[in-house]
Amino acid sequence: MARRRRPARGPVVVYLPAGYPDMGASQRCLTAAAEAGADVLEVGFPYSDPLMDGPVIQAACQTALQAGYTPADDLAMCRELTAALAVPALVMTYYNLVWHYPGSSAAATSPDGLTAFARDAAEAGLAGAIVADLPAAESGPWRDAAAAHGLATVFLAAPSSRDATLAAVAANSTGFVYATSVMGVTGARASLGAQAAPLVARVRANAGDTPVCVGIGVSTREQAAEVAAFADGVIVGSAAVRAAGEGPEAVGRLVADLAAGCREGGS
C-alpha cells in the first residue's frame, strides 16, 4: 500500500465482484478501474451469505452465483487480470468460503482449505486478502496460511470496536487496515459518518506505519476529498458496483472522479 501512494494523494481502492455482470465484464471493469487511477483492486469472491454487504453488492454477487461461477472461476479471472496489470489486487470474501475451499470434505474439517485457498490466491497473482467476517484476534490459522504464501492480510475496524479489538486489527493487518466509516452494511450514503475520523485516529494509535483506509459510504468526489483529508486511502464499493452495471466506461469515470477528490483532500 505504501508503494501505491501517488504524489499529492492517497490510494484509491476499488471493489468489484468477480462474475458481475458476467466474468468477462467484471475483468473489463476492473481493468478500466486500474486504467482510470485505482491504486489497489479489491476483487469480491461472491458468497451466499454476505453479512457485511448491502443490497447493491448482494444483488451483484447473487447474479454471479446464479450464473454458476465458482471460486475456481474467480481465481482464473484474477490470474488473467493480474498478469495484464501492474496494480495489486486483493481478494475480498468470507471465512466459510475460505475454510471449505475447494469444497472437499477434508477442507471442511481441517485447515487444509485455508492453505489451499492461500496457495491458489497467490498463484493467481493476488497480493492479499480481506476475510470480512474473520476477527483479527481469532485469525491465527488464516494468517499463518497467508504468510506462508506471501499474502497480505487486511482486517476491519468499526466505530464500535473496543481498543483491544483495534489493537488486534492493527497488529495483524499487514496490507492496510480497513476502517468502516459507519456502522452497518456497505452502501453509498449521502454523508459520511461523524465517527470515521475519530476511528482512524484510534487505529493509528496502534497501527504504526500500517496505512488506514476508509470505506463504506464513499461514492462521490466530495466524499473522497473529505476522507483523504484524514485517512491514508479511500475505498469505494457499492458505487463502483452500480457503475459496473452500466459498463467499464462508467467505472472509469467514477474512479477518475474519486482520484481527483483524493488529490483535493490530500493537498
C-alpha positions in Angstrom: 0.0 0.0 0.0 2.8 2.4 0.8 4.2 1.9 -2.7 0.8 2.7 -4.2 0.7 6.2 -2.7 0.9 8.8 -5.5 2.2 12.3 -5.3 -0.4 14.6 -3.6 -3.0 11.9 -2.9 -3.6 8.7 -1.1 -4.5 5.4 -2.7 -7.9 4.7 -4.2 -9.1 1.1 -3.5 -11.9 -0.2 -5.8 -14.1 -3.1 -5.0 -15.8 -5.1 -7.7 -17.2 -8.6 -7.5 -16.0 -11.3 -9.9 -18.6 -12.5 -12.3 -20.8 -9.4 -12.4 -22.4 -8.6 -14.8 -20.6 -11.6 -16.1 -17.0 -12.9 -15.8 -15.6 -11.2 -18.8 -17.4 -7.9 -18.0 -16.0 -7.9 -14.4 -12.5 -8.3 -15.8 -13.0 -5.4 -18.2 -14.5 -3.2 -15.4 -11.6 -4.0 -13.1 -9.2 -3.1 -15.9 -11.0 0.1 -16.5 -10.7 1.0 -12.8 -7.0 0.4 -12.9 -6.5 2.5 -16.0 -8.5 5.3 -14.5 -6.4 5.6 -11.4 -7.3 2.8 -9.0 -4.2 2.0 -6.9 -5.5 -1.3 -5.5 -8.2 -3.6 -6.8 -10.4 -5.5 -4.4 -12.0 -8.5 -6.1 -15.0 -9.8 -4.4 -15.5 -13.6 -4.4 -19.3 -13.9 -4.2 -20.6 -15.8 -1.2 -24.2 -16.8 -0.5 -24.4 -15.2 3.0 -22.5 -11.9 2.8 -23.2 -10.3 6.2 -21.2 -7.1 5.5 -22.6 -6.3 2.1 -25.5 -4.0 1.4 -28.2 -4.5 -1.3 -26.2 -3.3 -4.3 -23.3 -5.7 -3.7 -25.6 -8.5 -2.6 -27.6 -8.3 -5.8 -24.4 -8.3 -7.9 -23.0 -11.3 -6.1 -26.3 -13.2 -6.4 -26.1 -12.6 -10.2 -22.7 -14.1 -10.3 -23.7 -17.1 -8.1 -26.8 -17.7 -10.2 -24.7 -17.8 -13.3 -22.8 -20.7 -11.8 -19.4 -19.1 -11.2 -17.2 -20.7 -8.6 -14.1 -19.7 -6.7 -12.1 -21.5 -9.3 -13.6 -19.3 -12.0 -13.0 -16.2 -9.9 -9.3 -17.2 -9.5 -8.9 -17.9 -13.2 -10.2 -14.4 -14.0 -7.8 -13.0 -11.4 -4.9 -14.8 -12.9 -5.6 -13.1 -16.3 -6.2 -9.8 -14.6 -3.0 -9.7 -12.5 -0.9 -10.9 -15.5 -2.1 -7.9 -17.5 -1.9 -5.2 -14.9 0.7 -3.7 -12.6 -1.9 -2.7 -10.0 -2.0 -5.0 -7.0 -5.3 -6.9 -6.4 -6.7 -8.4 -3.2 -9.5 -10.9 -2.8 -12.4 -10.0 -0.5 -14.6 -12.8 0.7 -16.0 -14.6 3.8 -14.4 -17.2 6.1 -16.7 -20.0 5.3 -15.8 -19.9 1.6 -12.1 -19.9 2.5 -12.4 -22.7 5.2 -14.3 -25.0 2.9 -12.2 -24.3 -0.2 -12.1 -26.1 -2.6 -15.3 -27.8 -1.4 -13.9 -31.1 -0.3 -14.9 -32.8 3.0 -11.3 -32.8 4.1 -11.2 -29.0 3.8 -14.4 -28.8 5.8 -12.9 -30.5 8.8 -9.3 -29.2 8.8 -7.2 -26.0 8.0 -6.4 -27.6 4.6 -9.0 -25.2 3.0 -7.1 -22.2 4.3 -3.8 -23.4 3.0 -5.2 -24.3 -0.4 -7.0 -21.0 -0.8 -3.9 -19.0 0.2 -1.8 -21.1 -2.2 -4.2 -20.7 -5.1 -4.8 -17.0 -4.5 -1.0 -16.4 -4.5 -0.6 -18.4 -7.7 -3.4 -16.3 -9.3 -1.2 -13.2 -8.6 -3.3 -11.8 -5.8 -1.4 -9.7 -3.3 -3.5 -10.2 -0.2 -6.9 -11.0 1.2 -9.8 -9.4 3.2 -11.8 -12.0 5.0 -14.6 -9.7 6.1 -16.2 -11.7 8.9 -12.9 -13.1 10.5 -12.0 -11.3 13.7 -8.3 -10.4 13.8 -7.9 -11.9 17.3 -9.1 -15.3 16.0 -7.3 -15.3 12.7 -4.1 -17.2 13.6 -4.5 -20.2 11.3 -5.5 -18.0 8.4 -2.7 -15.5 9.0 -0.2 -18.4 9.1 -1.5 -19.8 5.7 -1.5 -16.3 4.2 2.0 -15.5 5.4 3.3 -18.9 4.1 2.2 -17.9 0.6 3.1 -14.2 0.7 -0.4 -12.8 1.0 -1.0 -9.6 2.9 -3.8 -9.6 5.5 -6.4 -6.9 5.9 -8.8 -6.7 8.9 -11.7 -4.4 9.6 -12.1 -1.8 12.3 -15.5 -0.4 13.1 -16.6 2.7 15.1 -17.9 0.3 17.8 -14.7 -1.6 18.1 -13.1 -1.6 21.6 -9.5 -0.6 22.0 -8.3 -4.2 22.5 -10.0 -5.1 19.2 -8.4 -2.2 17.4 -5.0 -3.2 18.7 -5.5 -6.7 17.4 -6.6 -5.4 14.0 -3.6 -3.1 13.8 -1.2 -5.7 14.9 -2.4 -8.4 12.4 -3.0 -6.3 9.3 0.0 -6.5 7.0 -1.5 -4.7 4.0 -3.7 -1.9 5.4 -6.5 -1.5 8.0 -10.0 -1.2 6.6 -11.8 1.3 8.7 -15.6 1.4 8.2 -17.0 4.9 8.2 -20.3 3.9 9.8 -21.9 1.0 11.5 -23.9 -1.3 9.2 -23.5 -2.9 5.8 -21.9 -1.5 2.7 -23.7 1.1 0.5 -23.4 4.6 -0.8 -24.6 7.3 1.6 -25.4 10.9 1.4 -22.9 11.8 4.0 -20.1 10.1 5.9 -20.4 9.1 9.5 -19.0 11.5 12.1 -17.2 8.6 13.7 -14.9 8.0 10.7 -12.1 10.5 11.5 -12.0 9.6 15.2 -11.9 5.9 14.3 -8.9 6.5 12.0 -7.1 8.3 14.9 -7.8 5.4 17.3 -6.5 2.9 14.8 -3.4 4.9 14.1 -2.6 4.9 17.8 -1.9 1.2 17.4 -1.1 0.8 13.7 2.4 2.3 13.4 3.2 2.6 9.7 0.3 0.4 8.5 -2.0 2.6 6.3 -5.6 3.1 7.4 -8.1 3.3 4.6 -11.8 4.2 4.9 -14.7 2.6 3.2 -18.4 2.1 3.3 -20.4 5.1 2.1 -17.9 6.7 -0.2 -19.4 7.4 -3.6 -18.6 11.0 -4.7 -15.6 13.2 -5.4 -16.6 15.4 -2.4 -16.7 12.4 0.0 -13.4 11.1 -1.3 -11.8 14.5 -0.6 -13.3 14.5 2.9 -11.8 11.1 3.6 -8.5 11.9 2.1 -8.1 14.8 4.5 -7.8 12.4 7.5 -7.1 8.8 6.1 -4.4 7.2 4.1 -6.7 5.9 1.4 -10.3 5.7 0.1 -12.2 2.5 -0.5 -15.2 2.5 -2.9 -17.5 -0.5 -3.3 -21.3 -0.1 -3.9 -20.9 3.0 -6.2 -18.3 1.1 -8.3 -20.6 -2.0 -8.5 -23.5 0.2 -9.6 -21.2 1.7 -12.3 -20.2 -1.8 -13.4 -23.8 -2.4 -14.2 -23.5 0.4 -16.8 -20.2 -0.8 -18.2 -16.4 -0.2 -18.0 -16.6 3.4 -19.2 -18.9 4.3 -16.2 -16.4 2.6 -13.8 -13.6 4.6 -15.3 -15.4 7.9 -15.0 -16.2 7.2 -11.3 -12.7 6.2 -10.4 -11.2 9.2 -12.1 -13.6 11.4 -10.2 -12.7 9.8 -6.9 -9.0 10.1 -7.6 -9.5 13.8 -8.3 -11.3 14.1 -5.0 -8.4 12.4 -3.2 -6.0 14.9 -4.7 -8.1 17.7 -3.5 -8.5 16.3 0.0 -4.8 15.4 0.4 -3.4 18.7 -0.8 
